[in-house]
Amino acid sequence: MDVIITGSTGGIGGPLVSQLLPDDHIDRIYCQFRDRKKFIGMYGETDPKVMMEERTGDPSKDTEHLICDLRQNGPADVACIFTAFSISPIKRIGGLPKERLLENLYINLVDPIMLSDALMRYKKRYGVRLRFINFDSGAAYRPLEGWSLYSASKAYMNMFLKTLRLEDPDIRVVSYEPGVVDTPMQAEIRRTEREEFGDVDLFKTYHKDGILKDPSIIAKDVIDRFILDWDTDSFHADHKKR
């Protein structure tokens, strides 16, 4: 099996790569990243399982490179795990910086949608088994001030993947809700001014009280339940209350 991980240097993406590397079920890991220096520092350049997929900001070019790698390697099974997601900028509507707004939409929507479309084309042509794993969030189900882009993007991806599964019942689609995880995103939330995000004190309390979950534990759960058990198909009908 080959696994694609977007955001391979991130809070959950990193542990996913580290735990998949020694797994004999996995042939190759296509690690997508934007910071080459950070990626090399985490994984080096010598592991034969690691396929380096640097994101240039051109979704067409980036996706074409990945599909070429898949064609060359010819996997029978492909799992794509979406971990790259940006909450920045945490700003109220009317004060969203244009450049950061566009960057957010590229990371959260344009890139994963174009990747999904390319993988579906690849599946239809080569007959591979395909699985998508998305990280859900309570923000997709209720509005939070300052989080308009993040919340809307999470809701968009949920519906996009539900539609994808409706159009092709042969694929597997998982929406995994990890809860509040101790990642750099959480640190960014805690640094936000109260004027932009009124609930910032609640997230500071999560951190102070040790409520944040270990990303390594989340990564192991995803691998055990949704990578090693290929037939599992799980999409939230109703988001659990937090």
C-alpha positions in Angstrom: 0.0 0.0 0.0 1.1 3.6 -0.7 0.1 6.4 1.5 -0.1 10.1 0.7 0.2 12.5 3.6 -0.4 16.2 3.1 1.3 18.3 5.7 3.9 15.7 6.5 5.9 18.0 8.8 2.8 19.1 10.8 1.5 18.3 14.3 -0.3 15.1 13.2 1.4 14.5 9.9 4.8 14.1 11.5 3.8 11.2 13.8 1.9 9.6 10.9 5.0 9.5 8.8 7.2 8.3 11.7 4.8 5.4 12.6 4.2 4.3 9.0 7.9 4.1 8.1 8.6 0.8 9.9 5.3 -0.7 9.0 5.8 -3.6 6.5 2.3 -3.1 5.1 3.4 0.3 3.7 5.5 0.4 0.5 5.9 4.1 0.0 4.9 7.3 1.8 4.3 10.4 -0.4 5.2 13.2 2.0 3.9 16.6 0.9 5.6 19.5 2.5 6.3 23.2 1.9 9.5 23.7 4.0 12.3 21.5 2.6 14.7 22.3 5.4 12.2 21.3 8.0 11.4 18.1 6.2 15.0 17.1 5.8 15.6 17.8 9.5 12.8 15.5 10.4 13.3 12.6 8.0 16.6 13.0 6.0 16.8 12.1 2.4 17.8 8.4 2.3 14.8 6.4 3.4 13.6 4.4 0.3 10.0 4.5 1.5 9.9 8.3 1.6 8.8 10.0 -1.6 9.5 13.7 -1.3 6.6 15.8 -2.7 7.5 19.5 -2.2 4.6 21.9 -2.7 5.5 24.8 -4.9 2.2 26.7 -4.8 1.2 25.6 -8.3 -1.5 22.9 -7.6 -1.5 21.7 -11.2 2.3 21.2 -11.3 2.4 19.7 -7.8 -0.4 17.2 -8.5 1.1 16.2 -11.9 4.4 15.3 -10.2 2.6 13.1 -7.6 0.5 11.3 -10.2 3.7 10.6 -12.3 5.3 9.1 -9.2 2.2 6.9 -8.6 2.2 5.7 -12.2 5.9 4.8 -12.0 5.5 2.8 -8.8 2.1 1.2 -9.6 0.6 0.6 -6.2 -2.6 -1.5 -5.9 -3.9 0.5 -2.9 -3.6 4.2 -2.2 -4.6 6.0 0.9 -4.6 9.8 1.0 -4.6 11.5 4.5 -5.4 15.2 4.6 -3.5 16.7 7.6 -2.4 20.0 6.0 -4.9 22.6 7.2 -4.4 26.2 8.2 -6.4 28.2 10.8 -4.5 31.4 10.0 -5.5 34.2 9.8 -7.7 34.2 12.9 -9.4 37.5 12.1 -12.9 38.8 12.1 -14.6 39.2 8.7 -13.9 42.7 7.5 -10.3 42.5 8.7 -9.0 39.5 6.7 -5.6 40.3 5.0 -6.0 39.5 1.4 -2.7 37.6 0.9 -3.2 35.4 3.9 -6.9 34.8 3.0 -5.8 33.5 -0.4 -3.1 31.4 1.1 -5.6 29.9 3.5 -8.0 29.0 0.7 -5.2 27.4 -1.3 -4.0 25.2 1.6 -7.5 24.3 2.9 -9.5 23.9 -0.3 -7.8 24.4 -3.7 -4.9 22.0 -3.0 -6.8 19.1 -1.5 -9.7 19.4 -4.0 -7.3 19.3 -7.0 -5.5 16.4 -5.4 -8.7 14.5 -4.9 -9.8 15.1 -8.5 -6.4 13.9 -9.8 -6.5 10.7 -7.6 -10.0 9.9 -8.8 -8.9 10.2 -12.4 -5.9 7.9 -11.6 -8.3 5.4 -10.0 -10.6 5.3 -13.0 -7.7 4.8 -15.3 -5.6 2.2 -13.4 -8.2 0.5 -11.2 -6.5 1.1 -7.9 -8.3 0.9 -4.5 -8.5 4.4 -3.1 -9.2 5.8 0.4 -9.4 9.3 1.7 -9.0 10.2 5.4 -10.0 13.6 6.5 -9.6 15.2 9.9 -12.9 16.6 11.1 -13.4 19.5 13.6 -16.2 20.8 15.7 -15.6 24.1 14.0 -17.3 22.7 10.9 -20.6 22.5 12.7 -20.7 25.7 14.6 -19.5 29.3 13.9 -16.7 30.7 16.0 -15.7 34.4 15.7 -12.4 34.8 14.0 -12.5 31.3 12.6 -14.6 32.0 9.5 -12.1 30.6 7.0 -11.2 27.6 9.0 -14.8 26.6 9.9 -16.1 27.1 6.4 -13.2 25.2 4.9 -13.8 22.2 7.3 -17.5 22.2 6.4 -16.7 22.4 2.7 -14.3 19.5 2.8 -16.8 17.4 4.6 -19.4 17.9 2.0 -16.9 17.6 -0.8 -15.9 14.1 0.4 -19.4 13.0 1.1 -20.2 13.9 -2.5 -17.1 12.1 -3.7 -18.2 8.9 -1.9 -21.8 9.3 -3.2 -20.5 9.5 -6.8 -18.2 6.4 -6.4 -19.2 3.9 -3.8 -16.1 1.8 -4.5 -13.8 4.3 -2.6 -13.5 4.5 1.1 -13.9 7.9 2.9 -13.2 8.4 6.5 -13.9 11.6 8.5 -11.9 11.3 11.8 -12.6 13.7 14.7 -9.5 13.8 16.9 -10.7 16.3 19.5 -8.4 19.0 20.8 -4.8 17.9 19.9 -1.5 19.4 21.1 -0.3 20.8 17.8 1.3 24.1 16.6 -2.2 25.1 15.6 -3.3 25.1 19.2 -0.3 27.3 20.2 -1.3 29.7 17.5 -4.9 29.8 18.8 -3.6 30.6 22.3 -1.6 33.6 21.0 -4.7 35.2 19.4 -5.9 38.5 20.8 -9.3 38.3 22.6 -10.6 41.0 20.3 -10.2 38.6 17.4 -11.2 35.4 19.1 -13.4 35.7 22.2 -13.0 32.1 23.3 -9.2 32.2 23.5 -9.2 31.8 27.3 -11.0 28.4 26.9 -8.2 27.1 24.7 -5.6 28.4 27.2 -7.5 26.4 29.9 -7.4 23.3 27.7 -3.6 23.6 27.6 -3.2 24.5 31.3 -5.4 21.6 32.5 -3.6 19.1 30.3 -6.7 18.3 28.2 -4.9 18.4 24.8 -4.3 15.0 23.2 -1.0 13.6 22.2 -0.7 13.7 18.3 1.3 10.4 18.4 -1.7 8.6 20.0 -4.0 10.1 17.4 -1.7 9.0 14.6 -1.6 5.4 15.9 -5.4 5.3 16.2 -5.8 6.5 12.6 -3.3 3.9 11.3 -4.8 1.0 13.3 -8.4 1.8 12.4 -8.3 3.2 8.9 -5.0 2.2 7.2 -4.5 -1.4 8.4 -8.3 -2.1 8.3 -8.9 -1.1 4.7 -12.7 -1.9 4.6 -13.6 0.6 7.4 -15.7 3.4 6.1 -16.8 6.0 8.6 -18.2 9.5 8.1 -19.9 11.4 10.9 -23.6 11.8 10.5 -23.7 14.0 13.6 -20.8 15.7 15.2 -20.2 14.6 18.8 -20.8 17.2 21.5 -17.7 18.6 23.2 
